[in-house]
């Protein structure tokens, strides 16, 4: 699991260099032939989630984005369709 915000409280801004970390980690996983999954926690929304998946993330944690949404079901569905 990689934190893409500073741990401690929800609603923080996504740390952009997390995308580079995900790319590097994915490369290591592939090179080693591992089946490890990359999970990201923090600052996940539709925009950052799409970028994280493209970088190689497998699992996204989107607490504040989902729980702060007016329509939580639609938000979850949107994340699942990234």
LUMNURO-670089 format. One record per atom (N, C-alpha, C, O, CB): residue in three letters; residue number from 1; x, y, z. Coordinates in Angstrom, 2 decimals, decimal comma, always signed. Each point is the difference from the previous one (the first is absolute). Glycine has a CB too. Example, Ala and Ser with C-alpha at 12.3 -4.5 7.8 and 13.67 -1.06 7.14 Angstrom:
BEGIN
+------+-----+---------+---------+---------+
: type : seq :       x :       y :       z :
+------+-----+---------+---------+---------+
:  ALA :   1 :  +13,19 :   -5,69 :   +7,80 :
:  ALA :   1 :   -0,89 :   +1,19 :   +0,00 :
:  ALA :   1 :   +0,90 :   +1,20 :   +0,00 :
:  ALA :   1 :   +1,04 :   -0,02 :   +0,66 :
:  ALA :   1 :   -2,93 :   -1,15 :   +0,59 :
:  SER :   2 :   +1,54 :   +2,22 :   -1,97 :
:  SER :   2 :   +0,82 :   +1,19 :   +0,06 :
:  SER :   2 :   -0,77 :   +1,09 :   +0,73 :
:  SER :   2 :   +0,51 :   +1,11 :   +0,17 :
:  SER :   2 :   +0,67 :   -1,74 :   -2,32 :
+------+-----+---------+---------+---------+
//
This chain:
BEGIN
+------+-----+---------+---------+---------+
: type : seq :       x :       y :       z :
+------+-----+---------+---------+---------+
:  UNK :   1 :   +0,83 :   -1,17 :   +0,00 :
:  UNK :   1 :   -0,83 :   +1,17 :   +0,00 :
:  UNK :   1 :   +0,88 :   +1,24 :   +0,00 :
:  UNK :   1 :   +0,97 :   +0,09 :   +0,75 :
:  UNK :   1 :   -2,80 :   -1,33 :   +0,45 :
:  UNK :   2 :   +1,48 :   +2,17 :   -2,04 :
:  UNK :   2 :   +0,66 :   +1,30 :   -0,04 :
:  UNK :   2 :   -1,00 :   +1,05 :   +0,45 :
:  UNK :   2 :   -1,16 :   +0,00 :   -0,41 :
:  UNK :   2 :   +2,69 :   -0,72 :   -1,47 :
:  UNK :   3 :   -1,07 :   +1,61 :   +2,73 :
:  UNK :   3 :   -0,82 :   +1,14 :   +0,40 :
:  UNK :   3 :   +0,26 :   +1,13 :   -1,01 :
:  UNK :   3 :   +1,14 :   +0,32 :   -0,31 :
:  UNK :   3 :   -1,07 :   -0,98 :   +2,80 :
:  UNK :   4 :   -1,14 :   +1,24 :   -2,98 :
:  UNK :   4 :   +0,13 :   +1,09 :   -0,96 :
:  UNK :   4 :   -0,40 :   +1,34 :   +0,62 :
:  UNK :   4 :   -0,26 :   +0,98 :   -0,70 :
:  UNK :   4 :   -0,20 :   -2,59 :   -1,17 :
:  UNK :   5 :   +0,41 :   +1,62 :   +3,19 :
:  UNK :   5 :   -0,16 :   +1,20 :   +0,82 :
:  UNK :   5 :   +0,84 :   -0,23 :   +1,26 :
:  UNK :   5 :   +0,51 :   -1,11 :   +0,21 :
:  UNK :   5 :   -2,88 :   +1,64 :   -1,12 :
:  UNK :   6 :   +2,52 :   +0,48 :   +1,73 :
:  UNK :   6 :   +0,66 :   -0,20 :   +1,28 :
:  UNK :   6 :   -0,99 :   -0,64 :   +0,96 :
:  UNK :   6 :   -1,10 :   +0,52 :   +0,18 :
:  UNK :   6 :   +2,64 :   +1,47 :   -0,56 :
:  UNK :   7 :   -1,18 :   -3,12 :   +1,00 :
:  UNK :   7 :   -0,94 :   -0,69 :   +0,88 :
:  UNK :   7 :   -0,48 :   +0,89 :   +1,14 :
:  UNK :   7 :   +0,74 :   +0,85 :   +0,51 :
:  UNK :   7 :   +0,39 :   -2,99 :   -1,09 :
:  UNK :   8 :   -2,38 :   +1,94 :   +0,97 :
:  UNK :   8 :   -0,49 :   +0,71 :   +1,16 :
:  UNK :   8 :   -1,44 :   +0,46 :   -0,07 :
:  UNK :   8 :   -0,74 :   -0,14 :   +0,97 :
:  UNK :   8 :   +3,02 :   +0,82 :   -0,66 :
:  UNK :   9 :   -2,69 :   -0,14 :   -1,45 :
:  UNK :   9 :   -1,38 :   +0,47 :   -0,10 :
:  UNK :   9 :   -0,45 :   -0,01 :   -1,44 :
:  UNK :   9 :   +0,81 :   +0,12 :   -0,92 :
:  UNK :   9 :   -0,51 :   +1,29 :   +2,96 :
:  UNK :  10 :   -1,60 :   -1,55 :   -2,24 :
:  UNK :  10 :   -0,57 :   -0,09 :   -1,34 :
:  UNK :  10 :   -0,13 :   +1,33 :   -0,68 :
:  UNK :  10 :   +0,11 :   +1,06 :   +0,63 :
:  UNK :  10 :   -1,32 :   -3,04 :   +0,12 :
:  UNK :  11 :   +0,97 :   +1,93 :   -2,05 :
:  UNK :  11 :   -0,27 :   +1,19 :   -0,79 :
:  UNK :  11 :   +1,22 :   +0,76 :   -0,47 :
:  UNK :  11 :   -0,12 :   +1,13 :   -0,48 :
:  UNK :  11 :   -1,94 :   -0,99 :   +1,73 :
:  UNK :  12 :   +3,24 :   -0,75 :   -1,13 :
:  UNK :  12 :   +1,22 :   +0,69 :   -0,43 :
:  UNK :  12 :   +0,17 :   -0,05 :   -1,51 :
:  UNK :  12 :   -0,61 :   -0,82 :   -0,69 :
:  UNK :  12 :   +1,65 :   +0,25 :   +2,88 :
:  UNK :  13 :   -0,21 :   +1,47 :   -2,68 :
:  UNK :  13 :   +0,33 :   +0,06 :   -1,43 :
:  UNK :  13 :   +0,95 :   -1,14 :   -0,37 :
:  UNK :  13 :   +0,93 :   -0,31 :   +0,74 :
:  UNK :  13 :   -1,26 :   +2,82 :   -0,73 :
:  UNK :  14 :   +0,09 :   -3,11 :   -1,13 :
:  UNK :  14 :   +0,81 :   -1,06 :   -0,57 :
:  UNK :  14 :   +1,43 :   +0,48 :   -0,23 :
:  UNK :  14 :   +0,22 :   +1,09 :   -0,54 :
:  UNK :  14 :   -2,26 :   -2,09 :   -0,54 :
:  UNK :  15 :   +3,02 :   +0,20 :   +1,48 :
:  UNK :  15 :   +1,41 :   +0,31 :   -0,23 :
:  UNK :  15 :   +0,39 :   -0,56 :   -1,37 :
:  UNK :  15 :   +0,04 :   -1,22 :   -0,20 :
:  UNK :  15 :   +0,49 :   +1,18 :   +2,71 :
:  UNK :  16 :   -0,27 :   +0,93 :   -3,44 :
:  UNK :  16 :   +0,21 :   -0,37 :   -1,41 :
:  UNK :  16 :   +1,14 :   -0,98 :   -0,24 :
:  UNK :  16 :   -0,10 :   -0,84 :   -0,90 :
:  UNK :  16 :   -0,79 :   +3,06 :   +0,34 :
:  UNK :  17 :   +1,99 :   -2,13 :   +1,33 :
:  UNK :  17 :   +1,12 :   -0,90 :   -0,28 :
:  UNK :  17 :   -0,32 :   -1,46 :   +0,34 :
:  UNK :  17 :   +0,81 :   -0,89 :   -0,24 :
:  UNK :  17 :   +0,74 :   +2,79 :   +0,68 :
:  UNK :  18 :   -2,75 :   -2,14 :   +0,11 :
:  UNK :  18 :   -0,44 :   -1,37 :   +0,23 :
:  UNK :  18 :   -0,10 :   -0,76 :   -1,32 :
:  UNK :  18 :   +0,25 :   -1,20 :   -0,04 :
:  UNK :  18 :   -1,50 :   +1,94 :   +2,09 :
:  UNK :  19 :   +0,90 :   -0,05 :   -3,12 :
:  UNK :  19 :   -0,10 :   -0,66 :   -1,30 :
:  UNK :  19 :   +1,34 :   -0,59 :   -0,42 :
:  UNK :  19 :   +0,04 :   -1,12 :   -0,53 :
:  UNK :  19 :   -1,87 :   +2,71 :   -0,12 :
:  UNK :  20 :   +2,91 :   -0,87 :   +0,87 :
:  UNK :  20 :   +1,34 :   -0,53 :   -0,32 :
:  UNK :  20 :   +0,32 :   -1,21 :   +0,88 :
:  UNK :  20 :   +0,58 :   -0,97 :   -0,48 :
:  UNK :  20 :   +0,18 :   +3,27 :   -0,22 :
:  UNK :  21 :   -1,13 :   -2,23 :   +1,97 :
:  UNK :  21 :   +0,24 :   -1,12 :   +0,91 :
:  UNK :  21 :   -0,75 :   -1,25 :   -0,47 :
:  UNK :  21 :   +0,54 :   -1,10 :   +0,03 :
:  UNK :  21 :   -0,21 :   +2,71 :   +1,88 :
:  UNK :  22 :   -1,56 :   -1,42 :   -2,35 :
:  UNK :  22 :   -0,80 :   -1,13 :   -0,48 :
:  UNK :  22 :   +0,66 :   -0,61 :   -1,25 :
:  UNK :  22 :   +0,11 :   -1,22 :   -0,11 :
:  UNK :  22 :   -2,22 :   +2,27 :   +1,04 :
:  UNK :  23 :   +2,54 :   -0,21 :   -1,85 :
:  UNK :  23 :   +0,65 :   -0,51 :   -1,21 :
:  UNK :  23 :   +1,25 :   -0,80 :   +0,34 :
:  UNK :  23 :   +0,22 :   -1,08 :   -0,55 :
:  UNK :  23 :   -1,10 :   +3,04 :   -0,73 :
:  UNK :  24 :   +1,70 :   -1,42 :   +2,19 :
:  UNK :  24 :   +1,24 :   -0,70 :   +0,38 :
:  UNK :  24 :   -0,32 :   -1,32 :   +0,70 :
:  UNK :  24 :   +0,63 :   -1,02 :   -0,27 :
:  UNK :  24 :   +0,55 :   +3,22 :   +0,49 :
:  UNK :  25 :   -2,15 :   -2,17 :   +0,68 :
:  UNK :  25 :   -0,38 :   -1,21 :   +0,72 :
:  UNK :  25 :   -0,57 :   -1,05 :   -0,94 :
:  UNK :  25 :   +0,32 :   -1,18 :   +0,12 :
:  UNK :  25 :   -0,76 :   +2,55 :   +1,92 :
:  UNK :  26 :   -0,39 :   -0,95 :   -2,98 :
:  UNK :  26 :   -0,58 :   -0,94 :   -0,97 :
:  UNK :  26 :   +1,09 :   -0,65 :   -0,84 :
:  UNK :  26 :   -0,04 :   -1,20 :   -0,28 :
:  UNK :  26 :   -2,07 :   +2,57 :   +0,19 :
:  UNK :  27 :   +3,10 :   -0,57 :   -0,29 :
:  UNK :  27 :   +1,12 :   -0,53 :   -0,78 :
:  UNK :  27 :   +0,75 :   -1,07 :   +0,80 :
:  UNK :  27 :   +0,34 :   -1,05 :   -0,54 :
:  UNK :  27 :   -0,12 :   +3,26 :   -0,67 :
:  UNK :  28 :   +0,02 :   -1,95 :   +2,48 :
:  UNK :  28 :   +0,69 :   -0,98 :   +0,85 :
:  UNK :  28 :   -0,81 :   -1,28 :   +0,14 :
:  UNK :  28 :   +0,54 :   -1,10 :   -0,05 :
:  UNK :  28 :   +0,56 :   +2,98 :   +1,30 :
:  UNK :  29 :   -2,41 :   -1,73 :   -1,07 :
:  UNK :  29 :   -0,87 :   -1,17 :   +0,15 :
:  UNK :  29 :   +0,04 :   -0,86 :   -1,26 :
:  UNK :  29 :   +0,12 :   -1,22 :   +0,08 :
:  UNK :  29 :   -1,61 :   +2,52 :   +1,47 :
:  UNK :  30 :   +1,41 :   -0,65 :   -2,70 :
:  UNK :  30 :   +0,03 :   -0,73 :   -1,28 :
:  UNK :  30 :   +1,36 :   -0,67 :   -0,19 :
:  UNK :  30 :   +0,07 :   -1,17 :   -0,39 :
:  UNK :  30 :   -1,73 :   +2,79 :   -0,60 :
:  UNK :  31 :   +2,74 :   -0,89 :   +1,26 :
:  UNK :  31 :   +1,35 :   -0,55 :   -0,18 :
:  UNK :  31 :   +0,25 :   -1,21 :   +0,89 :
:  UNK :  31 :   +0,70 :   -0,93 :   -0,40 :
:  UNK :  31 :   +0,09 :   +3,20 :   -0,21 :
:  UNK :  32 :   -1,35 :   -2,27 :   +1,80 :
:  UNK :  32 :   +0,18 :   -1,12 :   +0,93 :
:  UNK :  32 :   -0,99 :   -1,13 :   -0,24 :
:  UNK :  32 :   +0,12 :   -1,07 :   +0,60 :
:  UNK :  32 :   +0,73 :   +2,69 :   +1,06 :
:  UNK :  33 :   -1,81 :   -1,40 :   -2,54 :
:  UNK :  33 :   -1,01 :   -1,02 :   -0,26 :
:  UNK :  33 :   -0,94 :   -0,20 :   +1,17 :
:  UNK :  33 :   -0,58 :   -1,08 :   +0,17 :
:  UNK :  33 :   +2,18 :   -0,02 :   -1,70 :
:  UNK :  34 :   -1,76 :   +2,12 :   +2,34 :
:  UNK :  34 :   -0,85 :   -0,07 :   +1,18 :
:  UNK :  34 :   -1,47 :   +0,21 :   -0,38 :
:  UNK :  34 :   -0,31 :   +0,59 :   -1,03 :
:  UNK :  34 :   +2,21 :   +0,25 :   +2,45 :
:  UNK :  35 :   -2,78 :   -1,33 :   -0,57 :
:  UNK :  35 :   -1,42 :   +0,26 :   -0,20 :
:  UNK :  35 :   -0,52 :   +1,00 :   +1,04 :
:  UNK :  35 :   -1,20 :   +0,07 :   +0,24 :
:  UNK :  35 :   +0,91 :   -2,39 :   -1,21 :
:  UNK :  36 :   +1,20 :   +3,09 :   +1,57 :
:  UNK :  36 :   -0,37 :   +1,02 :   +1,00 :
:  UNK :  36 :   -0,92 :   +1,03 :   -0,63 :
:  UNK :  36 :   +0,11 :   +0,31 :   -1,18 :
:  UNK :  36 :   +2,07 :   -0,66 :   +2,38 :
:  UNK :  37 :   -3,07 :   +0,86 :   -0,40 :
:  UNK :  37 :   -0,94 :   +1,04 :   -0,43 :
:  UNK :  37 :   +0,44 :   +1,33 :   +0,60 :
:  UNK :  37 :   +0,56 :   +0,05 :   +1,09 :
:  UNK :  37 :   -2,45 :   -1,73 :   -1,26 :
:  UNK :  38 :   +1,64 :   +2,75 :   -0,56 :
:  UNK :  38 :   +0,31 :   +1,35 :   +0,47 :
:  UNK :  38 :   -1,29 :   +0,67 :   +0,42 :
:  UNK :  38 :   -0,92 :   +0,19 :   -0,80 :
:  UNK :  38 :   +2,94 :   -0,04 :   -0,72 :
:  UNK :  39 :   -2,09 :   +0,22 :   +2,80 :
:  UNK :  39 :   -1,16 :   +0,68 :   +0,55 :
:  UNK :  39 :   +0,38 :   +1,44 :   +0,33 :
:  UNK :  39 :   +1,06 :   +0,26 :   +0,56 :
:  UNK :  39 :   -1,98 :   -2,44 :   +0,38 :
:  UNK :  40 :   +0,05 :   +3,10 :   -1,29 :
:  UNK :  40 :   +0,24 :   +1,43 :   +0,24 :
:  UNK :  40 :   -1,07 :   +0,53 :   +0,93 :
:  UNK :  40 :   -1,18 :   -0,27 :   -0,17 :
:  UNK :  40 :   +2,27 :   +0,54 :   -2,09 :
:  UNK :  41 :   -0,65 :   +0,50 :   +3,26 :
:  UNK :  41 :   -0,94 :   +0,58 :   +0,98 :
:  UNK :  41 :   +0,29 :   +1,49 :   +0,13 :
:  UNK :  41 :   +1,10 :   +0,40 :   +0,39 :
:  UNK :  41 :   -1,27 :   -2,60 :   +0,87 :
:  UNK :  42 :   -0,84 :   +3,01 :   -1,60 :
:  UNK :  42 :   +0,10 :   +1,43 :   +0,24 :
:  UNK :  42 :   -0,14 :   +0,84 :   -1,25 :
:  UNK :  42 :   +0,70 :   -0,22 :   -0,99 :
:  UNK :  42 :   +0,74 :   -0,31 :   +2,89 :
:  UNK :  43 :   -2,34 :   +1,49 :   -1,86 :
:  UNK :  43 :   -0,16 :   +0,95 :   -1,09 :
:  UNK :  43 :   -0,57 :   -0,59 :   -1,28 :
:  UNK :  43 :   +0,12 :   +0,59 :   -1,07 :
:  UNK :  43 :   +1,74 :   +0,62 :   +2,05 :
:  UNK :  44 :   -2,47 :   -2,39 :   -0,87 :
:  UNK :  44 :   -0,52 :   -0,67 :   -1,19 :
:  UNK :  44 :   -1,36 :   +0,60 :   -0,37 :
:  UNK :  44 :   -0,90 :   +0,11 :   +0,84 :
:  UNK :  44 :   +2,14 :   -2,24 :   -0,23 :
:  UNK :  45 :   -1,36 :   +2,51 :   -1,87 :
:  UNK :  45 :   -1,26 :   +0,47 :   -0,58 :
:  UNK :  45 :   -0,02 :   -0,50 :   -1,44 :
:  UNK :  45 :   +0,83 :   -0,83 :   -0,37 :
:  UNK :  45 :   -0,95 :   +2,91 :   +1,88 :
:  UNK :  46 :   -0,80 :   -1,60 :   -2,32 :
:  UNK :  46 :   -0,07 :   -0,50 :   -1,38 :
:  UNK :  46 :   +1,27 :   +0,30 :   -0,78 :
:  UNK :  46 :   +0,49 :   -0,85 :   -0,74 :
:  UNK :  46 :   -2,96 :   +1,16 :   +0,80 :
:  UNK :  47 :   +3,01 :   +0,88 :   +0,09 :
:  UNK :  47 :   +1,19 :   +0,40 :   -0,76 :
:  UNK :  47 :   +1,24 :   -0,75 :   +0,48 :
:  UNK :  47 :   +0,72 :   -0,60 :   -0,80 :
:  UNK :  47 :   -1,74 :   +2,86 :   +0,44 :
:  UNK :  48 :   +1,28 :   -2,22 :   +1,67 :
:  UNK :  48 :   +1,21 :   -0,65 :   +0,51 :
:  UNK :  48 :   -0,12 :   -1,52 :   -0,10 :
:  UNK :  48 :   +0,99 :   -0,69 :   -0,24 :
:  UNK :  48 :   -0,62 :   +2,62 :   +1,80 :
:  UNK :  49 :   -1,58 :   -2,44 :   -1,38 :
:  UNK :  49 :   -0,21 :   -1,44 :   -0,11 :
:  UNK :  49 :   +0,35 :   -0,51 :   -1,39 :
:  UNK :  49 :   +0,65 :   -1,04 :   -0,14 :
:  UNK :  49 :   -2,43 :   +1,21 :   +1,86 :
:  UNK :  50 :   +1,34 :   +0,54 :   -2,73 :
:  UNK :  50 :   +0,31 :   -0,40 :   -1,38 :
:  UNK :  50 :   +1,50 :   +0,03 :   -0,24 :
:  UNK :  50 :   +0,56 :   -0,93 :   -0,58 :
:  UNK :  50 :   -2,77 :   +1,83 :   -0,19 :
:  UNK :  51 :   +2,88 :   +0,15 :   +1,23 :
:  UNK :  51 :   +1,45 :   +0,11 :   -0,18 :
:  UNK :  51 :   +0,73 :   -1,11 :   +0,76 :
:  UNK :  51 :   +0,98 :   -0,55 :   -0,50 :
:  UNK :  51 :   -1,22 :   +3,04 :   +0,22 :
:  UNK :  52 :   -0,23 :   -2,81 :   +1,47 :
:  UNK :  52 :   +0,63 :   -1,07 :   +0,80 :
:  UNK :  52 :   -0,15 :   -1,35 :   -0,67 :
:  UNK :  52 :   +0,95 :   -0,78 :   -0,05 :
:  UNK :  52 :   -1,41 :   +2,09 :   +2,12 :
:  UNK :  53 :   -0,72 :   -1,60 :   -2,59 :
:  UNK :  53 :   -0,20 :   -1,27 :   -0,69 :
:  UNK :  53 :   +0,87 :   -0,08 :   -1,24 :
:  UNK :  53 :   +0,57 :   -1,05 :   -0,29 :
:  UNK :  53 :   -2,91 :   +0,97 :   +1,15 :
:  UNK :  54 :   +2,45 :   +1,17 :   -1,60 :
:  UNK :  54 :   +0,86 :   +0,02 :   -1,19 :
:  UNK :  54 :   +1,46 :   -0,19 :   +0,38 :
:  UNK :  54 :   +0,77 :   -0,57 :   -0,78 :
:  UNK :  54 :   -2,41 :   +2,08 :   -0,36 :
:  UNK :  55 :   +2,03 :   -1,05 :   +2,32 :
:  UNK :  55 :   +1,39 :   -0,14 :   +0,46 :
:  UNK :  55 :   +0,29 :   -1,42 :   +0,49 :
:  UNK :  55 :   +1,17 :   -0,39 :   +0,11 :
:  UNK :  55 :   -1,18 :   +2,81 :   +0,52 :
:  UNK :  56 :   -1,05 :   -3,20 :   -0,33 :
:  UNK :  56 :   +0,22 :   -1,38 :   +0,42 :
:  UNK :  56 :   -0,63 :   -0,40 :   +1,32 :
:  UNK :  56 :   +0,18 :   -1,14 :   +0,44 :
:  UNK :  56 :   +1,88 :   +1,29 :   -1,68 :
:  UNK :  57 :   -2,80 :   +0,74 :   +1,88 :
:  UNK :  57 :   -0,66 :   -0,35 :   +1,26 :
:  UNK :  57 :   -1,09 :   -1,03 :   -0,26 :
:  UNK :  57 :   -0,61 :   -0,04 :   -1,07 :
:  UNK :  57 :   +1,10 :   +2,33 :   +2,00 :
:  UNK :  58 :   -0,73 :   -3,13 :   +0,08 :
:  UNK :  58 :   -1,01 :   -1,04 :   -0,11 :
:  UNK :  58 :   -1,22 :   +0,27 :   +0,89 :
:  UNK :  58 :   -1,12 :   -0,37 :   -0,35 :
:  UNK :  58 :   +2,94 :   -1,24 :   -0,17 :
:  UNK :  59 :   -1,60 :   +2,25 :   +1,66 :
:  UNK :  59 :   -1,06 :   +0,21 :   +0,98 :
:  UNK :  59 :   +0,02 :   +1,46 :   +0,43 :
:  UNK :  59 :   +1,07 :   +0,54 :   +0,31 :
:  UNK :  59 :   -0,92 :   -2,95 :   +0,49 :
:  UNK :  60 :   -1,31 :   +3,06 :   -0,78 :
:  UNK :  60 :   -0,10 :   +1,39 :   +0,40 :
:  UNK :  60 :   -0,87 :   +0,13 :   +1,24 :
:  UNK :  60 :   -1,07 :   -0,61 :   +0,09 :
:  UNK :  60 :   +1,37 :   +1,34 :   -2,48 :
:  UNK :  61 :   +0,17 :   +0,06 :   +3,36 :
:  UNK :  61 :   -0,78 :   +0,31 :   +1,20 :
:  UNK :  61 :   -0,47 :   +1,44 :   -0,13 :
:  UNK :  61 :   +0,82 :   +0,92 :   -0,10 :
:  UNK :  61 :   +0,49 :   -2,59 :   +1,56 :
:  UNK :  62 :   -2,61 :   +1,88 :   -1,46 :
:  UNK :  62 :   -0,56 :   +1,33 :   -0,24 :
:  UNK :  62 :   -1,00 :   +0,38 :   +1,08 :
:  UNK :  62 :   -1,18 :   +0,17 :   -0,28 :
:  UNK :  62 :   +1,51 :   -0,49 :   -2,19 :
:  UNK :  63 :   +0,13 :   +0,44 :   +3,69 :
:  UNK :  63 :   -0,89 :   +0,26 :   +1,14 :
:  UNK :  63 :   -0,73 :   +1,33 :   -0,07 :
:  UNK :  63 :   -1,22 :   +0,02 :   -0,15 :
:  UNK :  63 :   +2,72 :   -1,39 :   +1,46 :
:  UNK :  64 :   -0,78 :   +2,46 :   -1,20 :
:  UNK :  64 :   -0,63 :   +1,33 :   +0,04 :
:  UNK :  64 :   -0,77 :   +0,31 :   -1,27 :
:  UNK :  64 :   -1,06 :   +0,62 :   +0,03 :
:  UNK :  64 :   +2,87 :   +0,14 :   +1,48 :
:  UNK :  65 :   -1,27 :   -1,21 :   -2,65 :
:  UNK :  65 :   -0,66 :   +0,26 :   -1,27 :
:  UNK :  65 :   -1,37 :   -0,67 :   -0,05 :
:  UNK :  65 :   -0,97 :   +0,59 :   -0,47 :
:  UNK :  65 :   +3,22 :   -0,41 :   -0,64 :
:  UNK :  66 :   -2,32 :   -1,41 :   +1,59 :
:  UNK :  66 :   -1,27 :   -0,74 :   -0,01 :
:  UNK :  66 :   -0,93 :   +0,51 :   +1,09 :
:  UNK :  66 :   -1,16 :   +0,31 :   -0,28 :
:  UNK :  66 :   +2,34 :   -2,33 :   -0,63 :
:  UNK :  67 :   -0,69 :   +2,11 :   +2,13 :
:  UNK :  67 :   -0,88 :   +0,35 :   +1,11 :
:  UNK :  67 :   -0,42 :   +1,47 :   -0,02 :
:  UNK :  67 :   -1,00 :   +0,36 :   +0,63 :
:  UNK :  67 :   +2,11 :   -2,13 :   +0,69 :
:  UNK :  68 :   -0,37 :   +2,60 :   -2,04 :
:  UNK :  68 :   -0,37 :   +1,40 :   -0,13 :
:  UNK :  68 :   -0,88 :   +0,30 :   -1,21 :
:  UNK :  68 :   -0,44 :   +1,13 :   -0,20 :
:  UNK :  68 :   +2,55 :   -0,59 :   +1,33 :
:  UNK :  69 :   -2,35 :   -1,56 :   -1,94 :
:  UNK :  69 :   -0,79 :   +0,17 :   -1,23 :
:  UNK :  69 :   -1,49 :   +0,11 :   +0,32 :
:  UNK :  69 :   -0,48 :   -0,61 :   +0,95 :
:  UNK :  69 :   +2,21 :   -0,66 :   -2,23 :
:  UNK :  70 :   -2,44 :   +2,04 :   +0,48 :
:  UNK :  70 :   -1,46 :   +0,09 :   +0,14 :
:  UNK :  70 :   -0,65 :   -1,32 :   -0,37 :
:  UNK :  70 :   -0,98 :   -0,42 :   +0,63 :
:  UNK :  70 :   +1,07 :   +2,88 :   -1,15 :
:  UNK :  71 :   +0,45 :   -3,12 :   -0,49 :
:  UNK :  71 :   -0,53 :   -1,29 :   -0,45 :
:  UNK :  71 :   +1,12 :   -1,03 :   +0,09 :
:  UNK :  71 :   +0,77 :   -0,19 :   -0,94 :
:  UNK :  71 :   -2,47 :   +1,31 :   -0,60 :
:  UNK :  72 :   +1,78 :   -1,77 :   +2,69 :
:  UNK :  72 :   +1,09 :   -0,94 :   +0,24 :
:  UNK :  72 :   -0,03 :   -1,19 :   -0,95 :
:  UNK :  72 :   +1,04 :   -0,45 :   -0,46 :
:  UNK :  72 :   -1,07 :   +1,14 :   +2,83 :
:  UNK :  73 :   -1,15 :   -1,19 :   -2,67 :
:  UNK :  73 :   -0,11 :   -1,14 :   -0,92 :
:  UNK :  73 :   +0,53 :   +0,36 :   -1,38 :
:  UNK :  73 :   +0,72 :   -0,79 :   -0,62 :
:  UNK :  73 :   -2,71 :   -0,05 :   +1,90 :
:  UNK :  74 :   +1,64 :   +2,01 :   -1,77 :
:  UNK :  74 :   +0,46 :   +0,44 :   -1,32 :
:  UNK :  74 :   +1,52 :   +0,22 :   +0,01 :
:  UNK :  74 :   +0,69 :   -0,31 :   -0,98 :
:  UNK :  74 :   -2,93 :   +1,38 :   +0,54 :
:  UNK :  75 :   +2,74 :   -0,55 :   +1,54 :
:  UNK :  75 :   +1,44 :   +0,22 :   +0,11 :
:  UNK :  75 :   +0,75 :   -1,32 :   -0,02 :
:  UNK :  75 :   +1,01 :   -0,13 :   -0,69 :
:  UNK :  75 :   -1,43 :   +2,23 :   +1,99 :
:  UNK :  76 :   -0,06 :   -3,06 :   -0,55 :
:  UNK :  76 :   +0,62 :   -1,33 :   +0,01 :
:  UNK :  76 :   -0,06 :   -0,62 :   -1,38 :
:  UNK :  76 :   +0,99 :   -0,56 :   -0,48 :
:  UNK :  76 :   -1,62 :   +0,26 :   +2,89 :
:  UNK :  77 :   -0,51 :   +0,40 :   -3,06 :
:  UNK :  77 :   -0,15 :   -0,54 :   -1,36 :
:  UNK :  77 :   +0,98 :   +0,67 :   -0,95 :
:  UNK :  77 :   +0,61 :   -0,66 :   -0,85 :
:  UNK :  77 :   -3,03 :   +0,17 :   +1,29 :
:  UNK :  78 :   +2,57 :   +1,80 :   -0,31 :
:  UNK :  78 :   +0,94 :   +0,73 :   -0,85 :
:  UNK :  78 :   +1,44 :   -0,45 :   +0,21 :
:  UNK :  78 :   +0,77 :   -0,12 :   -0,95 :
:  UNK :  78 :   -2,32 :   +2,05 :   +0,99 :
:  UNK :  79 :   +1,91 :   -2,19 :   +1,20 :
:  UNK :  79 :   +1,35 :   -0,48 :   +0,29 :
:  UNK :  79 :   +0,22 :   -1,40 :   -0,57 :
:  UNK :  79 :   +1,07 :   -0,31 :   -0,51 :
:  UNK :  79 :   -1,02 :   +1,71 :   +2,59 :
:  UNK :  80 :   -1,07 :   -2,24 :   -1,98 :
:  UNK :  80 :   +0,12 :   -1,35 :   -0,53 :
:  UNK :  80 :   +0,15 :   -0,01 :   -1,52 :
:  UNK :  80 :   +0,55 :   -0,94 :   -0,57 :
:  UNK :  80 :   -1,91 :   +0,12 :   +2,49 :
:  UNK :  81 :   +0,88 :   +1,87 :   -2,57 :
:  UNK :  81 :   +0,07 :   +0,06 :   -1,46 :
:  UNK :  81 :   +1,21 :   +0,74 :   -0,54 :
:  UNK :  81 :   +0,08 :   +0,25 :   -1,20 :
:  UNK :  81 :   -2,52 :   -0,34 :   +1,22 :
:  UNK :  82 :   +3,38 :   +0,43 :   +0,84 :
:  UNK :  82 :   +1,18 :   +0,74 :   -0,47 :
:  UNK :  82 :   +0,84 :   -0,85 :   -0,94 :
:  UNK :  82 :   +1,03 :   +0,46 :   -0,49 :
:  UNK :  82 :   -1,01 :   +0,85 :   +2,61 :
+------+-----+---------+---------+---------+
//
